[in-house]
Amino acid sequence: MYKKLQIFIYLFVLISQNNFWLWSISLTETSLLAWSY
């Protein structure tokens, strides 16, 4: 039970970090597009 919870928390953190990474990349691309205009 506790082990499974630990795995879920680990996966959640991993997914959150990946989403933040993707979000920051899209934000950077949007900023570059805004600067180019």
KOLGU-4560 file (N, C-alpha, C; in nm, 3 decimals, padded with zeros to 5 digits):
<recs>
<n_xx: 00.083 n_yy: -00.120 n_zz: 00.000 ca_xx: 00.000 ca_yy: 00.000 ca_zz: 00.000 c_xx: 00.087 c_yy: 00.125 c_zz: 00.000 mol: A seq: 1 type: MET>
<n_xx: 00.177 n_yy: 00.133 n_zz: 00.098 ca_xx: 00.262 ca_yy: 00.252 ca_zz: 00.107 c_xx: 00.354 c_yy: 00.261 c_zz: -00.013 mol: A seq: 2 type: TYR>
<n_xx: 00.402 n_yy: 00.145 n_zz: -00.059 ca_xx: 00.492 ca_yy: 00.143 ca_zz: -00.174 c_xx: 00.420 c_yy: 00.194 c_zz: -00.299 mol: A seq: 3 type: LYS>
<n_xx: 00.296 n_yy: 00.152 n_zz: -00.316 ca_xx: 00.217 ca_yy: 00.196 ca_zz: -00.431 c_xx: 00.193 c_yy: 00.347 c_zz: -00.425 mol: A seq: 4 type: LYS>
<n_xx: 00.166 n_yy: 00.397 n_zz: -00.307 ca_xx: 00.145 ca_yy: 00.541 ca_zz: -00.289 c_xx: 00.272 c_yy: 00.617 c_zz: -00.327 mol: A seq: 5 type: LEU>
<n_xx: 00.386 n_yy: 00.564 n_zz: -00.287 ca_xx: 00.515 ca_yy: 00.625 ca_zz: -00.317 c_xx: 00.536 c_yy: 00.633 c_zz: -00.468 mol: A seq: 6 type: GLN>
<n_xx: 00.499 n_yy: 00.525 n_zz: -00.538 ca_xx: 00.514 ca_yy: 00.522 ca_zz: -00.684 c_xx: 00.423 c_yy: 00.625 c_zz: -00.749 mol: A seq: 7 type: ILE>
<n_xx: 00.300 n_yy: 00.636 n_zz: -00.699 ca_xx: 00.207 ca_yy: 00.734 ca_zz: -00.755 c_xx: 00.259 c_yy: 00.877 c_zz: -00.736 mol: A seq: 8 type: PHE>
<n_xx: 00.313 n_yy: 00.905 n_zz: -00.618 ca_xx: 00.368 ca_yy: 01.038 ca_zz: -00.589 c_xx: 00.486 c_yy: 01.066 c_zz: -00.682 mol: A seq: 9 type: ILE>
<n_xx: 00.571 n_yy: 00.964 n_zz: -00.700 ca_xx: 00.687 ca_yy: 00.979 ca_zz: -00.788 c_xx: 00.644 c_yy: 01.008 c_zz: -00.931 mol: A seq: 10 type: TYR>
<n_xx: 00.544 n_yy: 00.933 n_zz: -00.979 ca_xx: 00.493 ca_yy: 00.955 ca_zz: -01.115 c_xx: 00.431 c_yy: 01.093 c_zz: -01.128 mol: A seq: 11 type: LEU>
<n_xx: 00.357 n_yy: 01.134 n_zz: -01.026 ca_xx: 00.292 ca_yy: 01.265 ca_zz: -01.028 c_xx: 00.396 c_yy: 01.377 c_zz: -01.037 mol: A seq: 12 type: PHE>
<n_xx: 00.503 n_yy: 01.365 n_zz: -00.958 ca_xx: 00.610 ca_yy: 01.465 ca_zz: -00.961 c_xx: 00.677 c_yy: 01.466 c_zz: -01.098 mol: A seq: 13 type: VAL>
<n_xx: 00.701 n_yy: 01.347 n_zz: -01.153 ca_xx: 00.765 ca_yy: 01.336 ca_zz: -01.283 c_xx: 00.680 c_yy: 01.401 c_zz: -01.391 mol: A seq: 14 type: LEU>
<n_xx: 00.550 n_yy: 01.373 n_zz: -01.389 ca_xx: 00.458 ca_yy: 01.431 ca_zz: -01.488 c_xx: 00.450 c_yy: 01.583 c_zz: -01.470 mol: A seq: 15 type: ILE>
<n_xx: 00.447 n_yy: 01.628 n_zz: -01.346 ca_xx: 00.440 ca_yy: 01.772 ca_zz: -01.319 c_xx: 00.563 c_yy: 01.843 c_zz: -01.373 mol: A seq: 16 type: SER>
<n_xx: 00.680 n_yy: 01.783 n_zz: -01.352 ca_xx: 00.804 ca_yy: 01.842 ca_zz: -01.401 c_xx: 00.804 c_yy: 01.846 c_zz: -01.553 mol: A seq: 17 type: GLN>
<n_xx: 00.757 n_yy: 01.738 n_zz: -01.616 ca_xx: 00.752 ca_yy: 01.734 ca_zz: -01.762 c_xx: 00.656 c_yy: 01.839 c_zz: -01.816 mol: A seq: 18 type: ASN>
<n_xx: 00.540 n_yy: 01.852 n_zz: -01.752 ca_xx: 00.444 ca_yy: 01.953 ca_zz: -01.795 c_xx: 00.501 c_yy: 02.093 c_zz: -01.779 mol: A seq: 19 type: ASN>
<n_xx: 00.571 n_yy: 02.118 n_zz: -01.669 ca_xx: 00.632 ca_yy: 02.248 ca_zz: -01.646 c_xx: 00.738 c_yy: 02.276 c_zz: -01.752 mol: A seq: 20 type: PHE>
<n_xx: 00.816 n_yy: 02.170 n_zz: -01.786 ca_xx: 00.921 ca_yy: 02.183 ca_zz: -01.887 c_xx: 00.859 c_yy: 02.218 c_zz: -02.022 mol: A seq: 21 type: TRP>
<n_xx: 00.753 n_yy: 02.145 n_zz: -02.060 ca_xx: 00.684 ca_yy: 02.173 ca_zz: -02.186 c_xx: 00.623 c_yy: 02.313 c_zz: -02.184 mol: A seq: 22 type: LEU>
<n_xx: 00.565 n_yy: 02.351 n_zz: -02.071 ca_xx: 00.501 ca_yy: 02.482 ca_zz: -02.057 c_xx: 00.603 c_yy: 02.594 c_zz: -02.072 mol: A seq: 23 type: TRP>
<n_xx: 00.722 n_yy: 02.575 n_zz: -02.010 ca_xx: 00.825 ca_yy: 02.678 ca_zz: -02.019 c_xx: 00.880 c_yy: 02.688 c_zz: -02.161 mol: A seq: 24 type: SER>
<n_xx: 00.886 n_yy: 02.574 n_zz: -02.232 ca_xx: 00.932 ca_yy: 02.577 ca_zz: -02.372 c_xx: 00.831 c_yy: 02.653 c_zz: -02.458 mol: A seq: 25 type: ILE>
<n_xx: 00.703 n_yy: 02.624 n_zz: -02.443 ca_xx: 00.601 ca_yy: 02.692 ca_zz: -02.522 c_xx: 00.598 c_yy: 02.841 c_zz: -02.488 mol: A seq: 26 type: SER>
<n_xx: 00.621 n_yy: 02.874 n_zz: -02.362 ca_xx: 00.625 ca_yy: 03.014 ca_zz: -02.321 c_xx: 00.743 c_yy: 03.084 c_zz: -02.387 mol: A seq: 27 type: LEU>
<n_xx: 00.858 n_yy: 03.017 n_zz: -02.391 ca_xx: 00.977 ca_yy: 03.073 ca_zz: -02.455 c_xx: 00.953 c_yy: 03.094 c_zz: -02.604 mol: A seq: 28 type: THR>
<n_xx: 00.891 n_yy: 02.996 n_zz: -02.670 ca_xx: 00.861 ca_yy: 03.008 ca_zz: -02.813 c_xx: 00.765 c_yy: 03.124 c_zz: -02.838 mol: A seq: 29 type: GLU>
<n_xx: 00.665 n_yy: 03.137 n_zz: -02.750 ca_xx: 00.569 ca_yy: 03.247 ca_zz: -02.764 c_xx: 00.639 c_yy: 03.381 c_zz: -02.747 mol: A seq: 30 type: THR>
<n_xx: 00.733 n_yy: 03.388 n_zz: -02.652 ca_xx: 00.807 ca_yy: 03.511 ca_zz: -02.629 c_xx: 00.892 c_yy: 03.545 c_zz: -02.751 mol: A seq: 31 type: SER>
<n_xx: 00.956 n_yy: 03.444 n_zz: -02.810 ca_xx: 01.038 ca_yy: 03.467 ca_zz: -02.929 c_xx: 00.952 c_yy: 03.515 c_zz: -03.045 mol: A seq: 32 type: LEU>
<n_xx: 00.833 n_yy: 03.457 n_zz: -03.060 ca_xx: 00.742 ca_yy: 03.501 ca_zz: -03.166 c_xx: 00.698 c_yy: 03.644 c_zz: -03.142 mol: A seq: 33 type: LEU>
<n_xx: 00.671 n_yy: 03.677 n_zz: -03.016 ca_xx: 00.628 ca_yy: 03.813 ca_zz: -02.982 c_xx: 00.740 c_yy: 03.913 c_zz: -03.012 mol: A seq: 34 type: ALA>
<n_xx: 00.865 n_yy: 03.875 n_zz: -02.981 ca_xx: 00.978 ca_yy: 03.964 ca_zz: -03.006 c_xx: 01.003 c_yy: 03.983 c_zz: -03.154 mol: A seq: 35 type: TRP>
<n_xx: 00.977 n_yy: 03.879 n_zz: -03.235 ca_xx: 01.006 ca_yy: 03.888 ca_zz: -03.379 c_xx: 00.910 c_yy: 03.982 c_zz: -03.451 mol: A seq: 36 type: SER>
<n_xx: 00.792 n_yy: 04.008 n_zz: -03.392 ca_xx: 00.697 ca_yy: 04.100 ca_zz: -03.455 c_xx: 00.727 c_yy: 04.244 c_zz: -03.421 mol: A seq: 37 type: TYR>
</recs>
